[in-house]
């Protein structure tokens, strides 16, 4: 799970696409295409579920063909800006090519949070069935 404004978002989005290219090359070279075979065993990420967290502010930038800022996690400063459309196209292509990344809609998830006093939801399991399943320490003892 990675926030869409993370400085390494493009590498994250495209990681499995690049690994799938390696698989294709190995299969073309005569390795088995079986998921349990040598080609898939020798590349990374085949058992991972990658998702990106997309806030509504990204869609506003996308609508107006604007730029999207990538923010340093340690300083909060903008590291660089990219075209929102370019990032969206990369996400769509990667999802088509290798079924990742999944998308989670950060703003909506937190607007619909059933226990907001427990804090912000920053991630979930890959299919998002468990958005809030722990008891926040503020409510202890039960």
N, CA, C and O atoms as CSV, one atom per row, in Angstrom:
chain,resi,resn,atom,element,x,y,z
A,1,UNK,N,N,0.859,-1.168,0.000
A,1,UNK,CA,C,0.000,0.000,0.000
A,1,UNK,C,C,0.897,1.221,0.000
A,1,UNK,O,O,1.793,1.341,0.836
A,2,UNK,N,N,0.661,2.114,-0.925
A,2,UNK,CA,C,1.458,3.332,-0.974
A,2,UNK,C,C,0.552,4.517,-1.297
A,2,UNK,O,O,-0.320,4.431,-2.162
A,3,UNK,N,N,0.772,5.618,-0.592
A,3,UNK,CA,C,0.028,6.843,-0.875
A,3,UNK,C,C,0.429,7.369,-2.247
A,3,UNK,O,O,1.590,7.265,-2.644
A,4,UNK,N,N,-0.524,7.927,-2.961
A,4,UNK,CA,C,-0.295,8.372,-4.330
A,4,UNK,C,C,0.694,9.528,-4.427
A,4,UNK,O,O,1.258,9.767,-5.495
A,5,UNK,N,N,0.912,10.244,-3.336
A,5,UNK,CA,C,1.860,11.362,-3.385
A,5,UNK,C,C,3.254,10.971,-2.886
A,5,UNK,O,O,4.094,11.840,-2.654
A,6,UNK,N,N,3.504,9.672,-2.722
A,6,UNK,CA,C,4.821,9.206,-2.289
A,6,UNK,C,C,5.831,9.433,-3.415
A,6,UNK,O,O,5.503,9.194,-4.577
A,7,UNK,N,N,7.045,9.887,-3.106
A,7,UNK,CA,C,8.032,10.162,-4.148
A,7,UNK,C,C,8.392,8.961,-5.036
A,7,UNK,O,O,8.866,9.154,-6.156
A,8,UNK,N,N,8.180,7.757,-4.569
A,8,UNK,CA,C,8.523,6.572,-5.353
A,8,UNK,C,C,7.290,5.905,-5.979
A,8,UNK,O,O,7.335,4.725,-6.326
A,9,UNK,N,N,6.203,6.650,-6.122
A,9,UNK,CA,C,4.951,6.064,-6.587
A,9,UNK,C,C,5.069,5.468,-7.989
A,9,UNK,O,O,4.506,4.404,-8.247
A,10,UNK,N,N,5.775,6.114,-8.880
A,10,UNK,CA,C,5.868,5.584,-10.240
A,10,UNK,C,C,6.618,4.252,-10.276
A,10,UNK,O,O,6.217,3.335,-10.992
A,11,UNK,N,N,7.686,4.144,-9.519
A,11,UNK,CA,C,8.409,2.867,-9.442
A,11,UNK,C,C,7.528,1.782,-8.851
A,11,UNK,O,O,7.535,0.645,-9.322
A,12,UNK,N,N,6.771,2.132,-7.824
A,12,UNK,CA,C,5.879,1.184,-7.177
A,12,UNK,C,C,4.793,0.703,-8.139
A,12,UNK,O,O,4.522,-0.494,-8.225
A,13,UNK,N,N,4.178,1.632,-8.857
A,13,UNK,CA,C,3.109,1.298,-9.800
A,13,UNK,C,C,3.628,0.375,-10.901
A,13,UNK,O,O,2.931,-0.551,-11.316
A,14,UNK,N,N,4.828,0.621,-11.365
A,14,UNK,CA,C,5.369,-0.111,-12.515
A,14,UNK,C,C,6.217,-1.321,-12.169
A,14,UNK,O,O,6.658,-2.037,-13.068
A,15,UNK,N,N,6.453,-1.563,-10.902
A,15,UNK,CA,C,7.329,-2.652,-10.463
A,15,UNK,C,C,6.908,-4.000,-11.033
A,15,UNK,O,O,7.723,-4.684,-11.651
A,16,UNK,N,N,5.671,-4.391,-10.840
A,16,UNK,CA,C,5.227,-5.709,-11.316
A,16,UNK,C,C,5.123,-5.770,-12.839
A,16,UNK,O,O,5.260,-6.847,-13.420
A,17,UNK,N,N,4.885,-4.643,-13.488
A,17,UNK,CA,C,4.889,-4.610,-14.952
A,17,UNK,C,C,6.271,-5.030,-15.446
A,17,UNK,O,O,6.392,-5.848,-16.358
A,18,UNK,N,N,7.301,-4.466,-14.842
A,18,UNK,CA,C,8.675,-4.805,-15.241
A,18,UNK,C,C,9.004,-6.265,-14.928
A,18,UNK,O,O,9.682,-6.930,-15.713
A,19,UNK,N,N,8.536,-6.756,-13.807
A,19,UNK,CA,C,8.779,-8.160,-13.460
A,19,UNK,C,C,8.075,-9.096,-14.447
A,19,UNK,O,O,8.614,-10.146,-14.799
A,20,UNK,N,N,6.881,-8.719,-14.891
A,20,UNK,CA,C,6.158,-9.530,-15.879
A,20,UNK,C,C,6.896,-9.568,-17.214
A,20,UNK,O,O,6.817,-10.564,-17.933
A,21,UNK,N,N,7.611,-8.499,-17.555
A,21,UNK,CA,C,8.438,-8.516,-18.774
A,21,UNK,C,C,9.538,-9.560,-18.656
A,21,UNK,O,O,9.859,-10.237,-19.633
A,22,UNK,N,N,10.115,-9.695,-17.470
A,22,UNK,CA,C,11.139,-10.718,-17.243
A,22,UNK,C,C,10.537,-12.115,-17.405
A,22,UNK,O,O,11.149,-12.993,-18.013
A,23,UNK,N,N,9.353,-12.311,-16.867
A,23,UNK,CA,C,8.666,-13.602,-17.012
A,23,UNK,C,C,8.460,-13.915,-18.494
A,23,UNK,O,O,8.740,-15.026,-18.943
A,24,UNK,N,N,7.975,-12.942,-19.242
A,24,UNK,CA,C,7.729,-13.157,-20.673
A,24,UNK,C,C,9.012,-13.540,-21.392
A,24,UNK,O,O,9.002,-14.416,-22.257
A,25,UNK,N,N,10.110,-12.895,-21.043
A,25,UNK,CA,C,11.394,-13.220,-21.677
A,25,UNK,C,C,11.836,-14.640,-21.324
A,25,UNK,O,O,12.342,-15.363,-22.183
A,26,UNK,N,N,11.650,-15.038,-20.078
A,26,UNK,CA,C,12.021,-16.397,-19.669
A,26,UNK,C,C,11.155,-17.438,-20.370
A,26,UNK,O,O,11.655,-18.480,-20.795
A,27,UNK,N,N,9.874,-17.163,-20.490
A,27,UNK,CA,C,8.974,-18.088,-21.180
A,27,UNK,C,C,9.361,-18.185,-22.656
A,27,UNK,O,O,9.368,-19.274,-23.229
A,28,UNK,N,N,9.680,-17.051,-23.264
A,28,UNK,CA,C,10.110,-17.049,-24.668
A,28,UNK,C,C,11.407,-17.827,-24.856
A,28,UNK,O,O,11.662,-18.380,-25.926
A,29,UNK,N,N,12.229,-17.864,-23.799
A,29,UNK,CA,C,13.497,-18.591,-23.860
A,29,UNK,C,C,13.315,-20.089,-23.596
A,29,UNK,O,O,14.287,-20.844,-23.625
A,30,UNK,N,N,12.078,-20.520,-23.340
A,30,UNK,CA,C,11.806,-21.938,-23.182
A,30,UNK,C,C,11.442,-22.408,-21.797
A,30,UNK,O,O,11.222,-23.601,-21.588
A,31,UNK,N,N,11.373,-21.495,-20.842
A,31,UNK,CA,C,10.958,-21.883,-19.499
A,31,UNK,C,C,9.453,-22.098,-19.454
A,31,UNK,O,O,8.710,-21.550,-20.268
A,32,UNK,N,N,9.018,-22.899,-18.497
A,32,UNK,CA,C,7.599,-23.184,-18.339
A,32,UNK,C,C,6.815,-21.915,-18.002
A,32,UNK,O,O,7.294,-21.060,-17.258
A,33,UNK,N,N,5.613,-21.803,-18.555
A,33,UNK,CA,C,4.751,-20.661,-18.234
A,33,UNK,C,C,3.858,-20.938,-17.036
A,33,UNK,O,O,3.055,-20.088,-16.649
A,34,UNK,N,N,3.989,-22.111,-16.450
A,34,UNK,CA,C,3.220,-22.479,-15.268
A,34,UNK,C,C,3.542,-21.523,-14.119
A,34,UNK,O,O,4.702,-21.168,-13.906
A,35,UNK,N,N,2.524,-21.114,-13.389
A,35,UNK,CA,C,2.729,-20.168,-12.292
A,35,UNK,C,C,3.709,-20.698,-11.246
A,35,UNK,O,O,4.404,-19.919,-10.595
A,36,UNK,N,N,3.764,-22.003,-11.087
A,36,UNK,CA,C,4.701,-22.617,-10.139
A,36,UNK,C,C,6.052,-22.901,-10.788
A,36,UNK,O,O,6.963,-23.400,-10.127
A,37,UNK,N,N,6.190,-22.591,-12.064
A,37,UNK,CA,C,7.410,-22.904,-12.795
A,37,UNK,C,C,8.547,-21.925,-12.545
A,37,UNK,O,O,8.409,-20.937,-11.824
A,38,UNK,N,N,9.668,-22.240,-13.168
A,38,UNK,CA,C,10.906,-21.489,-12.991
A,38,UNK,C,C,10.761,-19.997,-13.344
A,38,UNK,O,O,11.291,-19.143,-12.633
A,39,UNK,N,N,10.055,-19.684,-14.425
A,39,UNK,CA,C,9.953,-18.283,-14.852
A,39,UNK,C,C,9.332,-17.415,-13.758
A,39,UNK,O,O,9.854,-16.345,-13.444
A,40,UNK,N,N,8.236,-17.863,-13.187
A,40,UNK,CA,C,7.578,-17.062,-12.155
A,40,UNK,C,C,8.309,-17.132,-10.816
A,40,UNK,O,O,8.253,-16.182,-10.036
A,41,UNK,N,N,8.987,-18.233,-10.542
A,41,UNK,CA,C,9.716,-18.335,-9.271
A,41,UNK,C,C,10.928,-17.421,-9.217
A,41,UNK,O,O,11.400,-17.091,-8.129
A,42,UNK,N,N,11.438,-17.008,-10.362
A,42,UNK,CA,C,12.678,-16.234,-10.379
A,42,UNK,C,C,12.469,-14.726,-10.439
A,42,UNK,O,O,13.444,-13.977,-10.498
A,43,UNK,N,N,11.234,-14.267,-10.425
A,43,UNK,CA,C,10.987,-12.823,-10.421
A,43,UNK,C,C,10.311,-12.425,-9.107
A,43,UNK,O,O,9.695,-13.249,-8.432
A,44,UNK,N,N,10.439,-11.170,-8.771
A,44,UNK,CA,C,9.880,-10.719,-7.493
A,44,UNK,C,C,8.432,-10.270,-7.639
A,44,UNK,O,O,7.962,-9.959,-8.733
A,45,UNK,N,N,7.744,-10.246,-6.512
A,45,UNK,CA,C,6.425,-9.648,-6.448
A,45,UNK,C,C,5.248,-10.502,-6.852
A,45,UNK,O,O,4.118,-10.015,-6.860
A,46,UNK,N,N,5.472,-11.751,-7.187
A,46,UNK,CA,C,4.372,-12.549,-7.707
A,46,UNK,C,C,3.354,-12.929,-6.643
A,46,UNK,O,O,2.223,-13.286,-6.975
A,47,UNK,N,N,3.726,-12.859,-5.394
A,47,UNK,CA,C,2.769,-13.166,-4.329
A,47,UNK,C,C,2.387,-11.921,-3.536
A,47,UNK,O,O,1.911,-12.023,-2.406
A,48,UNK,N,N,2.593,-10.763,-4.119
A,48,UNK,CA,C,2.237,-9.530,-3.414
A,48,UNK,C,C,0.974,-8.939,-4.012
A,48,UNK,O,O,0.664,-9.146,-5.185
A,49,UNK,N,N,0.267,-8.214,-3.199
A,49,UNK,CA,C,-0.893,-7.441,-3.642
A,49,UNK,C,C,-0.569,-5.985,-3.376
A,49,UNK,O,O,-0.516,-5.554,-2.224
A,50,UNK,N,N,-0.354,-5.236,-4.427
A,50,UNK,CA,C,0.010,-3.827,-4.298
A,50,UNK,C,C,-1.213,-2.957,-4.527
A,50,UNK,O,O,-2.014,-3.216,-5.424
A,51,UNK,N,N,-1.346,-1.933,-3.714
A,51,UNK,CA,C,-2.442,-0.984,-3.864
A,51,UNK,C,C,-1.921,0.426,-3.688
A,51,UNK,O,O,-0.901,0.651,-3.036
A,52,UNK,N,N,-2.634,1.374,-4.276
A,52,UNK,CA,C,-2.314,2.793,-4.099
A,52,UNK,C,C,-3.510,3.481,-3.462
A,52,UNK,O,O,-4.658,3.162,-3.768
A,53,UNK,N,N,-3.231,4.431,-2.570
A,53,UNK,CA,C,-4.275,5.198,-1.891
A,53,UNK,C,C,-4.440,6.515,-2.627
A,53,UNK,O,O,-3.504,7.308,-2.718
A,54,UNK,N,N,-5.632,6.742,-3.150
A,54,UNK,CA,C,-5.890,7.907,-3.993
A,54,UNK,C,C,-6.852,8.855,-3.288
A,54,UNK,O,O,-7.996,8.489,-3.018
A,55,UNK,N,N,-6.396,10.078,-2.988
A,55,UNK,CA,C,-7.302,11.068,-2.388
A,55,UNK,C,C,-8.098,11.791,-3.469
A,55,UNK,O,O,-7.699,11.803,-4.633
A,56,UNK,N,N,-9.201,12.382,-3.092
A,56,UNK,CA,C,-10.021,13.140,-4.040
A,56,UNK,C,C,-9.250,14.290,-4.690
A,56,UNK,O,O,-9.539,14.667,-5.826
A,57,UNK,N,N,-8.281,14.841,-3.981
A,57,UNK,CA,C,-7.505,15.941,-4.557
A,57,UNK,C,C,-6.788,15.513,-5.839
A,57,UNK,O,O,-6.569,16.335,-6.729
A,58,UNK,N,N,-6.426,14.246,-5.936
A,58,UNK,CA,C,-5.809,13.762,-7.170
A,58,UNK,C,C,-6.789,13.852,-8.339
A,58,UNK,O,O,-6.415,14.269,-9.435
A,59,UNK,N,N,-8.023,13.465,-8.106
A,59,UNK,CA,C,-9.019,13.499,-9.181
A,59,UNK,C,C,-9.320,14.931,-9.626
A,59,UNK,O,O,-9.623,15.167,-10.796
A,60,UNK,N,N,-9.237,15.878,-8.701
A,60,UNK,CA,C,-9.410,17.282,-9.084
A,60,UNK,C,C,-8.281,17.698,-10.032
A,60,UNK,O,O,-8.522,18.378,-11.030
A,61,UNK,N,N,-7.061,17.290,-9.719
A,61,UNK,CA,C,-5.920,17.594,-10.591
A,61,UNK,C,C,-6.054,16.879,-11.931
A,61,UNK,O,O,-5.729,17.438,-12.979
A,62,UNK,N,N,-6.531,15.655,-11.889
A,62,UNK,CA,C,-6.719,14.874,-13.112
A,62,UNK,C,C,-7.751,15.550,-14.019
A,62,UNK,O,O,-7.541,15.656,-15.227
A,63,UNK,N,N,-8.862,16.005,-13.440
A,63,UNK,CA,C,-9.931,16.667,-14.207
A,63,UNK,C,C,-9.440,17.918,-14.928
A,63,UNK,O,O,-9.866,18.214,-16.044
A,64,UNK,N,N,-8.550,18.636,-14.279
A,64,UNK,CA,C,-8.079,19.880,-14.908
A,64,UNK,C,C,-6.726,19.709,-15.595
A,64,UNK,O,O,-6.062,20.691,-15.926
A,65,UNK,N,N,-6.318,18.447,-15.807
A,65,UNK,CA,C,-5.048,18.124,-16.459
A,65,UNK,C,C,-3.876,18.806,-15.756
A,65,UNK,O,O,-2.963,19.338,-16.387
A,66,UNK,N,N,-3.940,18.770,-14.437
A,66,UNK,CA,C,-2.927,19.446,-13.625
A,66,UNK,C,C,-1.775,18.553,-13.236
A,66,UNK,O,O,-1.671,17.397,-13.647
A,67,UNK,N,N,-0.918,19.135,-12.431
A,67,UNK,CA,C,0.244,18.419,-11.905
A,67,UNK,C,C,-0.102,17.788,-10.560
A,67,UNK,O,O,-1.014,18.229,-9.860
A,68,UNK,N,N,0.642,16.757,-10.224
A,68,UNK,CA,C,0.484,16.059,-8.956
A,68,UNK,C,C,1.824,16.112,-8.236
A,68,UNK,O,O,2.849,15.700,-8.779
A,69,UNK,N,N,1.807,16.624,-7.006
A,69,UNK,CA,C,3.039,16.763,-6.234
A,69,UNK,C,C,3.381,15.475,-5.500
A,69,UNK,O,O,2.513,14.825,-4.917
A,70,UNK,N,N,4.656,15.120,-5.540
A,70,UNK,CA,C,5.179,13.976,-4.799
A,70,UNK,C,C,5.923,14.532,-3.586
A,70,UNK,O,O,6.845,15.337,-3.720
A,71,UNK,N,N,5.506,14.090,-2.405
A,71,UNK,CA,C,5.894,14.720,-1.148
A,71,UNK,C,C,6.859,13.841,-0.347
A,71,UNK,O,O,6.618,12.649,-0.158
A,72,UNK,N,N,7.945,14.444,0.116
A,72,UNK,CA,C,8.913,13.742,0.967
A,72,UNK,C,C,8.252,13.366,2.281
A,72,UNK,O,O,7.542,14.174,2.879
A,73,UNK,N,N,8.481,12.161,2.724
A,73,UNK,CA,C,7.872,11.691,3.959
A,73,UNK,C,C,8.565,12.255,5.189
A,73,UNK,O,O,7.934,12.371,6.239
A,74,UNK,N,N,9.826,12.607,5.095
A,74,UNK,CA,C,10.550,13.094,6.274
A,74,UNK,C,C,10.423,14.600,6.466
A,74,UNK,O,O,10.459,15.077,7.600
A,75,UNK,N,N,10.274,15.362,5.376
A,75,UNK,CA,C,10.244,16.815,5.500
A,75,UNK,C,C,8.914,17.436,5.109
A,75,UNK,O,O,8.634,18.575,5.484
A,76,UNK,N,N,8.079,16.702,4.355
A,76,UNK,CA,C,6.817,17.251,3.878
A,76,UNK,C,C,6.977,18.175,2.681
A,76,UNK,O,O,6.007,18.789,2.237
A,77,UNK,N,N,8.176,18.278,2.161
A,77,UNK,CA,C,8.431,19.151,1.011
A,77,UNK,C,C,8.128,18.420,-0.293
A,77,UNK,O,O,8.241,17.197,-0.380
A,78,UNK,N,N,7.744,19.191,-1.296
A,78,UNK,CA,C,7.515,18.621,-2.622
A,78,UNK,C,C,8.854,18.229,-3.226
A,78,UNK,O,O,9.753,19.058,-3.367
A,79,UNK,N,N,8.976,16.946,-3.583
A,79,UNK,CA,C,10.207,16.449,-4.206
A,79,UNK,C,C,10.214,16.767,-5.696
A,79,UNK,O,O,11.232,17.178,-6.253
A,80,UNK,N,N,9.056,16.568,-6.333
A,80,UNK,CA,C,8.877,16.889,-7.743
A,80,UNK,C,C,7.396,16.802,-8.054
A,80,UNK,O,O,6.603,16.305,-7.254
A,81,UNK,N,N,7.043,17.287,-9.214
A,81,UNK,CA,C,5.657,17.229,-9.674
A,81,UNK,C,C,5.609,16.461,-10.986
A,81,UNK,O,O,6.530,16.538,-11.800
A,82,UNK,N,N,4.528,15.724,-11.179
A,82,UNK,CA,C,4.315,14.990,-12.419
A,82,UNK,C,C,2.904,15.292,-12.901
A,82,UNK,O,O,2.072,15.770,-12.130
A,83,UNK,N,N,2.637,15.022,-14.146
A,83,UNK,CA,C,1.296,15.217,-14.667
A,83,UNK,C,C,0.369,14.161,-14.047
A,83,UNK,O,O,0.679,12.970,-14.059
A,84,UNK,N,N,-0.741,14.602,-13.521
A,84,UNK,CA,C,-1.710,13.673,-12.934
A,84,UNK,C,C,-2.162,12.653,-13.980
A,84,UNK,O,O,-2.307,11.471,-13.667
A,85,UNK,N,N,-2.386,13.096,-15.212
A,85,UNK,CA,C,-2.825,12.201,-16.290
A,85,UNK,C,C,-1.788,11.105,-16.555
A,85,UNK,O,O,-2.157,9.953,-16.786
A,86,UNK,N,N,-0.514,11.447,-16.524
A,86,UNK,CA,C,0.543,10.461,-16.745
A,86,UNK,C,C,0.517,9.378,-15.661
A,86,UNK,O,O,0.624,8.189,-15.961
A,87,UNK,N,N,0.376,9.797,-14.406
A,87,UNK,CA,C,0.322,8.830,-13.310
A,87,UNK,C,C,-0.920,7.955,-13.422
A,87,UNK,O,O,-0.842,6.743,-13.221
A,88,UNK,N,N,-2.061,8.552,-13.740
A,88,UNK,CA,C,-3.299,7.793,-13.894
A,88,UNK,C,C,-3.162,6.762,-15.024
A,88,UNK,O,O,-3.602,5.620,-14.891
A,89,UNK,N,N,-2.552,7.178,-16.123
A,89,UNK,CA,C,-2.344,6.256,-17.243
A,89,UNK,C,C,-1.419,5.100,-16.845
A,89,UNK,O,O,-1.630,3.960,-17.260
A,90,UNK,N,N,-0.407,5.395,-16.050
A,90,UNK,CA,C,0.498,4.336,-15.584
A,90,UNK,C,C,-0.246,3.335,-14.691
A,90,UNK,O,O,-0.042,2.126,-14.797
A,91,UNK,N,N,-1.103,3.853,-13.818
A,91,UNK,CA,C,-1.889,2.981,-12.940
A,91,UNK,C,C,-2.811,2.091,-13.770
A,91,UNK,O,O,-2.894,0.884,-13.540
A,92,UNK,N,N,-3.500,2.696,-14.738
A,92,UNK,CA,C,-4.434,1.933,-15.576
A,92,UNK,C,C,-3.694,0.871,-16.385
A,92,UNK,O,O,-4.157,-0.266,-16.473
A,93,UNK,N,N,-2.569,1.218,-16.969
A,93,UNK,CA,C,-1.807,0.263,-17.761
A,93,UNK,C,C,-1.298,-0.886,-16.887
A,93,UNK,O,O,-1.411,-2.053,-17.260
A,94,UNK,N,N,-0.741,-0.549,-15.730
A,94,UNK,CA,C,-0.211,-1.585,-14.844
A,94,UNK,C,C,-1.322,-2.528,-14.377
A,94,UNK,O,O,-1.131,-3.743,-14.334
A,95,UNK,N,N,-2.472,-1.970,-14.029
A,95,UNK,CA,C,-3.590,-2.824,-13.595
A,95,UNK,C,C,-4.040,-3.736,-14.727
A,95,UNK,O,O,-4.389,-4.893,-14.488
A,96,UNK,N,N,-4.037,-3.234,-15.943
A,96,UNK,CA,C,-4.400,-4.065,-17.096
A,96,UNK,C,C,-3.330,-5.117,-17.355
A,96,UNK,O,O,-3.652,-6.271,-17.639
A,97,UNK,N,N,-2.066,-4.733,-17.261
A,97,UNK,CA,C,-0.952,-5.627,-17.630
A,97,UNK,C,C,-0.713,-6.730,-16.608
A,97,UNK,O,O,-0.398,-7.859,-16.983
A,98,UNK,N,N,-0.858,-6.419,-15.319
A,98,UNK,CA,C,-0.478,-7.419,-14.310
A,98,UNK,C,C,-1.412,-7.459,-13.096
A,98,UNK,O,O,-1.085,-8.085,-12.088
A,99,UNK,N,N,-2.559,-6.804,-13.182
A,99,UNK,CA,C,-3.583,-6.829,-12.130
A,99,UNK,C,C,-3.201,-6.074,-10.863
A,99,UNK,O,O,-3.892,-6.196,-9.852
A,100,UNK,N,N,-2.148,-5.318,-10.889
A,100,UNK,CA,C,-1.759,-4.455,-9.774
A,100,UNK,C,C,-1.275,-3.129,-10.352
A,100,UNK,O,O,-0.700,-3.124,-11.440
A,101,UNK,N,N,-1.480,-2.036,-9.688
A,101,UNK,CA,C,-1.961,-1.926,-8.324
A,101,UNK,C,C,-3.482,-1.865,-8.251
A,101,UNK,O,O,-4.166,-1.452,-9.188
A,102,UNK,N,N,-3.973,-2.289,-7.106
A,102,UNK,CA,C,-5.357,-2.032,-6.789
A,102,UNK,C,C,-5.477,-0.574,-6.370
A,102,UNK,O,O,-4.474,0.081,-6.085
A,103,UNK,N,N,-6.683,-0.075,-6.334
A,103,UNK,CA,C,-6.877,1.318,-5.918
A,103,UNK,C,C,-7.778,1.372,-4.694
A,103,UNK,O,O,-8.771,0.650,-4.592
A,104,UNK,N,N,-7.408,2.237,-3.783
A,104,UNK,CA,C,-8.239,2.517,-2.625
A,104,UNK,C,C,-8.445,4.020,-2.569
A,104,UNK,O,O,-7.511,4.798,-2.763
A,105,UNK,N,N,-9.666,4.411,-2.304
A,105,UNK,CA,C,-10.039,5.813,-2.383
A,105,UNK,C,C,-10.026,6.423,-0.987
A,105,UNK,O,O,-11.010,6.386,-0.249
A,106,UNK,N,N,-8.877,6.980,-0.664
A,106,UNK,CA,C,-8.553,7.444,0.678
A,106,UNK,C,C,-9.592,8.405,1.252
A,106,UNK,O,O,-10.031,8.225,2.388
A,107,UNK,N,N,-9.985,9.406,0.500
A,107,UNK,CA,C,-10.938,10.390,1.011
A,107,UNK,C,C,-12.270,9.728,1.354
A,107,UNK,O,O,-12.812,9.942,2.438
A,108,UNK,N,N,-12.789,8.937,0.444
A,108,UNK,CA,C,-14.082,8.269,0.668
A,108,UNK,C,C,-14.009,7.307,1.845
A,108,UNK,O,O,-14.907,7.268,2.685
A,109,UNK,N,N,-12.939,6.537,1.896
A,109,UNK,CA,C,-12.766,5.582,2.998
A,109,UNK,C,C,-12.843,6.303,4.343
A,109,UNK,O,O,-13.509,5.835,5.266
A,110,UNK,N,N,-12.169,7.426,4.448
A,110,UNK,CA,C,-12.168,8.146,5.721
A,110,UNK,C,C,-13.452,8.930,5.963
A,110,UNK,O,O,-13.841,9.117,7.116
A,111,UNK,N,N,-14.118,9.392,4.910
A,111,UNK,CA,C,-15.419,10.044,5.094
A,111,UNK,C,C,-16.468,9.044,5.585
A,111,UNK,O,O,-17.368,9.406,6.342
A,112,UNK,N,N,-16.352,7.809,5.161
A,112,UNK,CA,C,-17.321,6.784,5.537
A,112,UNK,C,C,-16.887,5.974,6.762
A,112,UNK,O,O,-17.555,5.008,7.131
A,113,UNK,N,N,-15.796,6.353,7.382
A,113,UNK,CA,C,-15.244,5.647,8.539
A,113,UNK,C,C,-16.320,5.527,9.627
A,113,UNK,O,O,-16.883,6.531,10.063
A,114,UNK,N,N,-16.596,4.308,10.053
A,114,UNK,CA,C,-17.651,4.094,11.048
A,114,UNK,C,C,-17.207,4.373,12.472
A,114,UNK,O,O,-18.047,4.503,13.362
A,115,UNK,N,N,-15.914,4.469,12.706
A,115,UNK,CA,C,-15.387,4.763,14.046
A,115,UNK,C,C,-14.302,5.833,13.954
A,115,UNK,O,O,-13.152,5.565,14.303
A,116,UNK,N,N,-14.635,7.022,13.498
A,116,UNK,CA,C,-13.601,8.040,13.271
A,116,UNK,C,C,-12.831,8.436,14.523
A,116,UNK,O,O,-11.696,8.902,14.427
A,117,UNK,N,N,-13.430,8.258,15.691
A,117,UNK,CA,C,-12.709,8.578,16.918
A,117,UNK,C,C,-11.514,7.652,17.113
A,117,UNK,O,O,-10.629,7.952,17.915
A,118,UNK,N,N,-11.474,6.534,16.393
A,118,UNK,CA,C,-10.341,5.607,16.468
A,118,UNK,C,C,-9.146,6.056,15.660
A,118,UNK,O,O,-8.086,5.435,15.729
A,119,UNK,N,N,-9.295,7.113,14.902
A,119,UNK,CA,C,-8.182,7.623,14.104
A,119,UNK,C,C,-8.392,7.383,12.622
A,119,UNK,O,O,-9.305,6.669,12.207
A,120,UNK,N,N,-7.545,7.981,11.859
A,120,UNK,CA,C,-7.595,7.914,10.404
A,120,UNK,C,C,-7.280,6.504,9.917
A,120,UNK,O,O,-6.432,5.825,10.497
A,121,UNK,N,N,-7.954,6.056,8.856
A,121,UNK,CA,C,-7.626,4.783,8.218
A,121,UNK,C,C,-6.559,5.072,7.168
A,121,UNK,O,O,-6.778,5.874,6.261
A,122,UNK,N,N,-5.422,4.427,7.290
A,122,UNK,CA,C,-4.311,4.644,6.373
A,122,UNK,C,C,-4.058,3.471,5.435
A,122,UNK,O,O,-3.328,3.612,4.454
A,123,UNK,N,N,-4.648,2.325,5.721
A,123,UNK,CA,C,-4.428,1.140,4.883
A,123,UNK,C,C,-5.439,0.079,5.272
A,123,UNK,O,O,-6.163,0.217,6.258
A,124,UNK,N,N,-5.475,-0.971,4.488
A,124,UNK,CA,C,-6.326,-2.112,4.793
A,124,UNK,C,C,-5.697,-3.348,4.179
A,124,UNK,O,O,-4.610,-3.289,3.604
A,125,UNK,N,N,-6.387,-4.458,4.306
A,125,UNK,CA,C,-5.958,-5.644,3.575
A,125,UNK,C,C,-6.218,-5.383,2.082
A,125,UNK,O,O,-6.942,-4.445,1.752
A,126,UNK,N,N,-5.651,-6.181,1.181
A,126,UNK,CA,C,-5.741,-5.870,-0.247
A,126,UNK,C,C,-7.153,-5.708,-0.806
A,126,UNK,O,O,-7.352,-4.886,-1.701
A,127,UNK,N,N,-8.112,-6.437,-0.329
A,127,UNK,CA,C,-9.467,-6.331,-0.885
A,127,UNK,C,C,-10.352,-5.368,-0.091
A,127,UNK,O,O,-11.517,-5.171,-0.437
A,128,UNK,N,N,-9.822,-4.785,0.939
A,128,UNK,CA,C,-10.485,-3.754,1.744
A,128,UNK,C,C,-11.690,-4.243,2.538
A,128,UNK,O,O,-12.576,-3.450,2.853
A,129,UNK,N,N,-11.741,-5.521,2.865
A,129,UNK,CA,C,-12.859,-5.973,3.701
A,129,UNK,C,C,-12.705,-5.504,5.140
A,129,UNK,O,O,-13.698,-5.318,5.843
A,130,UNK,N,N,-11.464,-5.311,5.584
A,130,UNK,CA,C,-11.212,-4.977,6.978
A,130,UNK,C,C,-10.626,-3.572,7.067
A,130,UNK,O,O,-9.411,-3.390,7.137
A,131,UNK,N,N,-11.498,-2.609,7.063
A,131,UNK,CA,C,-11.039,-1.227,7.103
A,131,UNK,C,C,-10.766,-0.755,8.521
A,131,UNK,O,O,-9.932,0.125,8.737
A,132,UNK,N,N,-11.459,-1.329,9.479
A,132,UNK,CA,C,-11.273,-0.889,10.859
A,132,UNK,C,C,-11.687,-2.045,11.755
A,132,UNK,O,O,-12.874,-2.243,12.016
A,133,UNK,N,N,-10.721,-2.794,12.217
A,133,UNK,CA,C,-11.069,-3.972,12.991
A,133,UNK,C,C,-10.307,-4.088,14.297
A,133,UNK,O,O,-10.407,-5.110,14.976
A,134,UNK,N,N,-9.552,-3.072,14.664
A,134,UNK,CA,C,-8.869,-3.101,15.953
A,134,UNK,C,C,-9.548,-2.138,16.908
A,134,UNK,O,O,-10.222,-1.196,16.490
A,135,UNK,N,N,-9.366,-2.380,18.164
A,135,UNK,CA,C,-9.914,-1.487,19.185
A,135,UNK,C,C,-8.846,-0.442,19.482
A,135,UNK,O,O,-7.748,-0.797,19.911
A,136,UNK,N,N,-9.140,0.829,19.266
A,136,UNK,CA,C,-8.125,1.859,19.507
A,136,UNK,C,C,-7.769,1.940,20.986
A,136,UNK,O,O,-8.643,1.781,21.838
A,137,UNK,N,N,-6.503,2.184,21.302
A,137,UNK,CA,C,-6.067,2.266,22.706
A,137,UNK,C,C,-6.852,3.279,23.518
A,137,UNK,O,O,-6.965,3.118,24.733
A,138,UNK,N,N,-7.395,4.312,22.903
A,138,UNK,CA,C,-8.150,5.328,23.643
A,138,UNK,C,C,-9.389,4.749,24.313
A,138,UNK,O,O,-9.915,5.341,25.255
A,139,UNK,N,N,-9.860,3.599,23.837
A,139,UNK,CA,C,-11.059,3.006,24.425
A,139,UNK,C,C,-10.730,1.953,25.476
A,139,UNK,O,O,-11.640,1.384,26.079
A,140,UNK,N,N,-9.456,1.684,25.707
A,140,UNK,CA,C,-9.084,0.687,26.723
A,140,UNK,C,C,-9.288,1.270,28.105
A,140,UNK,O,O,-9.202,2.494,28.202
A,141,UNK,N,N,-9.542,0.568,29.162
A,141,UNK,CA,C,-9.949,-0.845,29.148
A,141,UNK,C,C,-11.401,-0.956,28.707
A,141,UNK,O,O,-12.187,-0.013,28.803
A,142,UNK,N,N,-11.720,-2.147,28.221
A,142,UNK,CA,C,-13.073,-2.388,27.715
A,142,UNK,C,C,-14.071,-2.443,28.837
A,142,UNK,O,O,-15.262,-2.638,28.595
